[in-house]
Amino acid sequence: MPTETISISTAAGHELSGSLEMPTGLVRGAALFAHCFTCTKQSKAAIEVTRALAREGIATLRFDFTGLGGSGGEFGRAGFASDVTDLVASAQALCARFGDGLLLIGHSLGGAAVLAAAKMMERGKVAAIATIGAPSDVPHVLHNIKGDLEAIQAEGQGDVTIGGRPFKLSKAFLDRTSKTDLLDDVEKLRVPMMFCHSPTDEIVSVDHASNLFQSAKHPKSFISLAGADHLLTKAPDAVFVAGVISSWASRYLPMKDDWPMPEEGVIVCTGHGKFGTEVHTASHRFVADEPRSYGGDDTGPTPYDLLNAALGTCTAMTMKMYADRKELPLEGVSIHVTHERKHDEDCDHVEAMKEGTQIQALNRAITIMGDDLSEADRAKLIEIADKCPVHKTLEGHLHIHTEEV
């Protein structure tokens, strides 16, 4: 997906490093992702979830909390309260660009942070909240810190390890982390919430999800991530939760209702990638793109894929319609269409073309399925294939008229 590198300024004077995953096509909403405790915006869950949402048209920001990754400040002095204010600042930046009605997503302690941050945000700024493996009490995270916390309380700071990584924590960090009543915050929120949690999570037990779910008001949902670990280190688990959240969120985000859906033909709108383009028909929409080898993001079929598909699909429909009308025992067809740019090299009617004209061709290989079809039936079906409407259009005298609107 197209990714923008952005910087968010905080009230504490720090710059937060963010990656904004943009949809290839049009933007239908915006989301903010908070990573897990001591993780960064490059965690597997952060990347998979934000890119899955972008594929659904939701611009999604992931960023490093104060003192982590590429963000400024000292993690050991920040604490949970700082994570919350980081989220509020990032949400304000997103609302300024995309409008109100954000989806907030938090992983592990990031889940607790988005729940706390939502309480501090103005009504209407948050459309929905989803958490992944979130604790129901913030002080729970202190159990994952290896070090003499009592000494830090007495002396003001000290060395600890978290997840095998060394940090220097301050007394302020411990105090700020231990003073949050998260369940009270959740009970007061009036937005749709989804709690995703693994029943075998060894870092934050599934009981925490139960506590959060019980405190939340409807509409609320629970998704069991059976077999997943706390950090979603297995790619299929991260992909699964990303898909669930993106589908669930589409029900609550303030989707725009002014997208061009023509009564006839198609409307094509440029998107945010180098080549990404959105195609709208009267009742459908999809994205076209170019492969990465051409500098695209490979988020949709290429223009020539669509040309080949137009001929292939029309051919298949025409053959099936004929077989149904004649009650032929056709079980199906498979059509492989390829585009050939230099057909003039082996074309036997070059002399019929204007000098300098490049002759191109669409090659169509058809597999007809049906053991009870006679040879005459098969020959007739191949004959019918050449009579499909798109085939006639492509081989006819086609004029393209262009005007500026």
C-alpha positions in Angstrom: 0.0 0.0 0.0 1.1 3.6 -0.4 2.8 4.7 2.8 3.5 8.2 4.0 6.1 9.1 6.6 4.7 11.8 9.0 5.6 13.5 12.2 3.2 14.5 15.0 4.1 17.2 17.6 3.1 16.6 21.2 2.3 19.0 24.0 5.5 17.8 25.7 7.5 19.1 22.8 8.4 15.7 21.3 8.1 14.6 17.7 6.3 11.2 17.1 7.4 9.1 14.2 4.4 7.8 12.2 3.6 5.8 9.1 0.3 6.5 7.4 -1.0 3.6 5.3 -3.1 5.2 2.5 -5.7 3.4 0.4 -4.7 2.9 -3.3 -8.1 4.4 -4.2 -10.4 6.8 -2.4 -10.4 7.3 1.3 -13.6 6.2 3.2 -12.5 6.9 6.7 -9.4 7.0 9.0 -8.0 4.9 11.8 -5.3 5.1 14.5 -3.3 2.1 15.7 -1.5 1.9 19.1 1.2 -0.7 19.3 1.9 -3.0 22.3 4.1 -2.2 25.3 7.7 -1.5 24.3 6.9 -2.5 20.7 7.1 -0.1 17.8 5.0 0.8 14.7 7.0 -1.9 12.9 5.5 -4.8 14.9 3.8 -7.5 12.8 0.4 -6.7 14.2 0.8 -3.0 13.5 1.8 -3.5 9.9 -0.8 -6.2 9.1 -3.7 -4.4 10.7 -3.0 -1.0 9.2 -2.4 -2.3 5.7 -5.5 -4.4 5.8 -7.6 -1.4 6.8 -5.9 0.6 4.0 -7.0 -2.0 1.5 -10.6 -1.4 2.6 -10.3 2.3 2.0 -9.4 3.3 5.5 -6.4 5.6 5.9 -4.6 4.2 9.0 -1.8 5.7 11.1 0.6 3.7 13.2 3.2 5.6 15.2 5.9 5.1 17.8 5.0 6.2 21.4 7.3 8.7 23.1 10.9 7.3 23.5 10.3 4.3 21.3 11.3 3.6 17.7 11.9 6.8 15.8 10.0 9.1 18.3 11.6 11.6 20.6 11.5 11.7 24.4 12.4 9.2 27.1 10.3 6.1 27.4 11.4 5.5 31.0 10.0 8.8 32.1 6.8 8.8 30.0 4.5 6.1 31.4 1.0 5.2 30.5 -0.3 8.8 30.8 2.1 9.9 28.1 0.9 7.1 25.8 -2.6 8.4 26.1 -1.6 12.0 25.4 0.4 10.8 22.4 -2.7 9.1 21.1 -4.8 12.2 21.5 -2.3 14.3 19.6 -2.2 11.8 16.8 -6.0 11.6 16.7 -6.2 15.3 16.4 -3.8 15.3 13.4 -5.9 12.6 11.7 -9.2 14.4 12.3 -7.7 17.6 10.9 -6.8 15.8 7.7 -9.7 13.3 7.3 -12.5 14.6 9.5 -14.1 13.3 12.7 -15.2 9.7 13.3 -12.0 7.8 13.8 -11.5 4.1 14.4 -9.1 3.5 17.3 -7.2 0.2 17.5 -4.9 -0.8 20.3 -2.7 -3.9 20.8 -1.9 -5.0 24.4 -1.2 -2.0 26.5 -1.9 0.1 23.4 -5.5 -1.3 23.7 -5.8 0.1 27.2 -4.3 3.4 26.0 -6.9 3.9 23.2 -9.7 3.2 25.7 -8.3 5.8 28.0 -7.7 8.2 25.2 -11.2 7.9 23.8 -12.5 9.3 27.1 -10.4 12.4 26.7 -11.5 13.1 23.1 -14.5 15.3 22.1 -17.8 13.6 21.3 -17.9 12.6 17.6 -14.1 12.3 17.2 -14.3 8.5 17.8 -16.5 6.2 15.8 -15.5 2.9 17.2 -12.7 1.1 19.2 -11.1 -2.3 18.7 -8.6 -3.8 21.1 -6.2 -6.8 20.7 -5.0 -8.7 23.8 -5.6 -5.6 26.0 -5.4 -5.7 29.8 -8.4 -4.6 31.8 -6.2 -3.0 34.4 -3.1 -0.9 33.5 -1.0 -1.8 36.5 -1.0 -5.4 35.2 1.8 -4.3 32.8 4.1 -3.8 35.8 4.2 -7.5 36.4 6.1 -7.9 33.1 8.9 -5.6 34.2 12.0 -7.4 35.7 13.7 -5.2 38.2 13.6 -3.8 41.7 10.5 -1.6 41.5 10.6 -0.8 45.2 14.1 0.6 44.8 12.9 2.7 41.9 10.1 4.1 44.1 12.6 4.9 46.8 15.4 6.2 44.7 13.5 7.9 41.9 14.8 5.7 39.0 16.4 2.4 38.2 17.4 -0.1 35.5 14.9 -2.8 34.5 14.4 -5.2 31.6 11.1 -5.6 29.6 10.8 -8.4 27.1 14.6 -8.9 27.4 15.4 -5.3 26.5 17.0 -2.9 29.0 15.3 0.3 30.1 15.8 3.0 32.7 12.4 3.7 34.5 11.5 6.6 36.7 9.3 6.7 39.8 6.9 8.9 37.7 6.6 6.1 35.1 5.4 3.7 37.8 3.1 6.2 39.4 1.4 7.2 36.2 1.0 3.6 35.1 -0.6 2.5 38.4 -3.2 5.2 38.7 -5.6 4.4 35.9 -9.1 2.9 36.5 -9.6 1.5 33.0 -12.9 -0.3 33.6 -14.5 2.9 34.8 -13.4 4.6 31.6 -14.8 1.8 29.5 -18.1 1.9 31.3 -18.5 5.6 30.4 -17.7 5.2 26.7 -20.6 5.3 24.3 -19.1 4.0 21.1 -19.1 0.6 19.5 -16.3 -1.6 20.9 -14.7 -4.9 19.8 -12.4 -6.9 22.1 -10.1 -9.5 20.3 -8.2 -11.9 22.6 -6.6 -15.3 22.5 -7.9 -17.8 25.1 -4.3 -19.1 25.4 -2.7 -15.7 25.8 0.1 -16.3 28.4 0.9 -12.6 28.9 -2.5 -11.1 29.3 -5.1 -13.8 30.2 -8.5 -13.9 28.4 -10.1 -12.9 31.7 -9.1 -9.3 31.0 -11.2 -9.4 27.8 -14.1 -10.7 29.8 -13.8 -7.8 32.3 -13.6 -5.2 29.5 -16.6 -6.8 27.7 -18.7 -6.8 30.8 -17.9 -3.1 31.5 -18.6 -2.0 27.9 -22.1 -0.9 26.7 -23.7 -2.2 23.6 -22.9 -2.4 20.7 -20.0 -4.5 21.7 -18.4 -7.7 20.3 -15.8 -10.3 21.3 -13.6 -12.2 18.9 -11.7 -15.2 20.1 -8.2 -15.5 18.5 -7.8 -19.2 19.2 -4.2 -20.4 19.0 -2.7 -17.0 18.7 0.1 -15.7 21.0 0.0 -12.3 22.7 2.2 -10.5 20.1 0.5 -12.2 17.1 4.0 -13.3 15.9 2.3 -15.8 13.4 1.4 -13.9 10.2 -1.9 -15.8 9.7 -3.1 -14.6 13.2 -2.2 -11.0 12.4 -3.9 -11.3 9.0 -7.0 -12.8 10.5 -7.5 -10.1 13.2 -6.8 -7.4 10.6 -9.6 -8.8 8.3 -12.1 -9.1 11.2 -11.5 -5.5 12.4 -11.6 -4.0 8.9 -15.0 -5.7 8.2 -16.4 -4.8 11.6 -15.3 -1.2 11.4 -17.0 -0.6 8.0 -20.3 -0.7 9.8 -19.5 2.2 12.0 -17.1 4.5 10.2 -18.7 7.6 8.6 -18.4 6.5 5.0 -18.7 9.2 2.5 -21.9 9.1 0.4 -20.7 11.3 -2.5 -18.6 8.8 -4.4 -19.4 9.0 -8.2 -21.6 6.0 -9.1 -22.7 6.5 -12.7 -26.0 5.4 -14.1 -24.2 4.1 -17.2 -20.6 3.3 -18.1 -17.8 3.7 -15.6 -16.2 6.5 -13.7 -12.4 6.2 -13.0 -10.8 8.3 -10.2 -7.1 8.6 -9.4 -6.0 7.3 -6.0 -3.0 7.7 -3.7 -0.5 5.3 -5.1 1.7 6.0 -8.2 -0.8 4.2 -10.5 -3.6 3.2 -8.1 -7.0 4.1 -9.7 -10.5 3.4 -8.5 -13.2 2.2 -10.9 -16.9 2.8 -10.2 -19.9 1.3 -12.0 -23.5 1.8 -11.2 -23.3 -0.7 -8.4 -19.7 -1.9 -7.9 -16.3 -0.4 -7.2 -12.7 -1.9 -7.4 -9.1 -0.7 -7.8 -6.8 -1.0 -10.8 -3.1 -0.7 -10.4 0.3 -1.8 -11.9 2.7 -4.5 -10.5 5.6 -3.5 -8.3 8.0 -4.2 -11.2 6.5 -1.2 -12.9 6.5 1.0 -9.8 2.9 0.3 -8.7 1.6 -1.2 -5.5 0.0 -4.3 -7.1 -3.3 -3.7 -5.3 -5.5 -4.5 -8.3 -5.6 -5.7 -11.9 -3.8 -3.8 -14.5 -5.6 -1.9 -17.4 -4.6 -4.7 -19.8 -5.8 -7.3 -17.2 -9.2 -5.6 -17.4 -9.1 -5.5 -21.2 -8.4 -9.3 -21.3 -11.0 -9.9 -18.6 -13.7 -8.0 -20.6 -13.2 -10.3 -23.6 -12.9 -13.4 -21.4 -15.9 -12.8 -19.3 -18.1 -11.8 -22.2 -17.0 -14.9 -24.1 -17.8 -17.2 -21.2 -21.2 -15.6 -20.7 -22.1 -15.8 -24.4 -21.1 -19.5 -24.6 -23.0 -20.4 -21.4 -26.1 -18.5 -22.6 -26.1 -20.4 -25.9 -25.6 -23.7 -24.2 -28.5 -23.1 -21.8 -30.8 -22.0 -24.6 -29.9 -25.1 -26.6 -29.9 -27.4 -23.5 -26.4 -28.6 -24.2 -24.6 -30.6 -21.5 -22.0 -27.9 -21.0 -20.4 -28.2 -17.5 -18.4 -25.0 -17.8 -15.7 -23.1 -19.7 -12.2 -21.9 -18.8 -10.8 -19.0 -20.9 -7.2 -17.8 -20.9 -6.8 -14.5 -22.6 -3.4 -12.9 -23.3 -2.3 -9.7 -25.0 0.3 -9.7 -27.7 1.8 -6.3 -28.6 3.9 -7.3 -31.6 1.4 -9.5 -33.6 2.6 -8.0 -36.9 5.7 -10.2 -36.9 3.6 -13.3 -37.6 0.5 -11.7 -39.0 -0.6 -12.8 -42.5 -2.6 -9.6 -43.3 -0.1 -6.8 -42.6 -0.6 -5.4 -46.0 -4.2 -4.5 -45.0 -2.9 -2.1 -42.3 -1.7 1.4 -42.7 2.0 1.9 -42.9 3.6 2.3 -39.4 0.6 0.8 -37.6 1.5 -1.6 -34.9 -0.7 -4.7 -35.0 -1.7 -6.1 -31.6 -3.7 -9.2 -30.8 -5.7 -10.8 -28.0 -5.1 -14.6 -27.8 -8.0 -16.6 -26.4 -7.5 -20.2 -25.4 -10.8 -21.9 -24.5 -11.3 -25.1 -22.5 -14.8 -26.6 -22.8 -15.9 -28.9 -20.0 -18.6 -31.5 -20.5 -18.0 -35.2 -21.4 -21.4 -35.6 -23.0 -20.8 -32.8 -25.6 -20.5 -34.0 -29.2 -17.8 -32.8 -31.5 -20.4 -30.8 -33.3 -21.5 -29.1 -30.1 -17.9 -28.2 -29.3 -17.4 -26.7 -32.7 -20.6 -24.7 -32.4 -19.6 -23.3 -29.0 -16.2 -22.2 -30.4 -18.1 -20.5 -33.3 -20.3 -18.8 -30.7 -17.3 -17.5 -28.8 -16.4 -15.3 -31.7 -19.8 -13.7 -31.6 -19.7 -12.3 -28.1 -20.5 -8.5 -28.0 -17.1 -7.4 -26.6 -15.4 -9.4 -29.4 -17.4 -7.6 -32.0 -16.7 -4.2 -30.4 -13.0 -4.9 -30.3 -12.9 -6.0 -34.0 -15.3 -3.3 -35.2 -14.6 0.3 -36.1 -14.3 1.6 -32.6 -13.9 5.4 -32.1 -13.0 6.9 -28.8 -14.2 10.5 -28.2 -12.6 12.6 -25.5 -13.9 15.8 -24.0 -13.1 17.9 -20.9 -16.0 18.1 -18.4 
